[in-house]
Amino acid sequence: MMTALELVNRRVTYQVDVCTRESLEFCTRHHDAQKDRAAVRAEIEILRRERLAYEQESVQSRQD
């Protein structure tokens, strides 16, 4: 039969394991989100540059 102290130790160990796992999962998701944000920002920058190029081309076409 387990003593009360052994039960408490098991519960504490379990809670530490759960918190560690959740913390690692959070860190992984956060890192992935940061990578996704960087990719979206890069795509936005490319689209802005393309838009500027098209606008300049349009202005040049009208001037010719």
C-alpha positions as CSV (number, residue, x, y, z in Angstrom):
1,M,0.0,0.0,0.0
2,M,1.3,3.4,-0.9
3,T,1.8,6.1,1.7
4,A,0.4,9.5,1.3
5,L,3.8,10.9,0.6
6,E,4.3,8.5,-2.2
7,L,1.0,9.5,-3.7
8,V,1.9,13.2,-3.5
9,N,5.2,12.5,-5.1
10,R,3.6,10.7,-8.0
11,R,1.1,13.5,-8.5
12,V,3.8,16.1,-8.5
13,T,5.9,14.2,-10.9
14,Y,2.9,13.7,-13.2
15,Q,2.1,17.5,-13.1
16,V,5.8,18.3,-13.9
17,D,5.7,16.0,-16.8
18,V,2.4,17.5,-18.1
19,C,3.7,21.1,-17.7
20,T,7.0,20.2,-19.4
21,R,5.2,18.6,-22.4
22,E,2.7,21.6,-22.7
23,S,5.6,24.0,-22.5
24,L,7.5,22.3,-25.2
25,E,4.4,22.1,-27.4
26,F,3.8,25.8,-26.8
27,C,7.4,26.7,-27.8
28,T,7.1,24.6,-30.9
29,R,3.8,26.3,-31.9
30,H,5.3,29.7,-31.2
31,H,8.3,29.0,-33.3
32,D,6.2,27.7,-36.2
33,A,4.0,30.8,-36.0
34,Q,7.0,33.1,-36.1
35,K,8.3,31.3,-39.2
36,D,4.8,31.6,-40.8
37,R,4.7,35.3,-40.0
38,A,8.2,35.8,-41.6
39,A,7.0,33.9,-44.7
40,V,3.8,36.0,-45.0
41,R,5.8,39.2,-44.6
42,A,8.2,38.1,-47.3
43,E,5.3,37.4,-49.6
44,I,3.7,40.8,-48.9
45,E,7.0,42.5,-49.7
46,I,7.2,40.6,-53.0
47,L,3.6,41.6,-53.9
48,R,4.4,45.3,-53.1
49,R,7.4,45.3,-55.3
50,E,5.4,43.7,-58.1
51,R,2.7,46.3,-57.7
52,L,5.2,49.1,-57.9
53,A,6.7,47.6,-61.0
54,Y,3.3,47.3,-62.7
55,E,2.4,50.9,-61.7
56,Q,5.7,52.2,-63.2
57,E,5.1,50.2,-66.3
58,S,1.6,51.6,-66.6
59,V,2.9,55.1,-66.2
60,Q,5.6,54.5,-68.8
61,S,3.0,53.1,-71.2
62,R,0.8,56.1,-70.8
63,Q,3.7,58.5,-71.4
64,D,4.7,56.7,-74.6
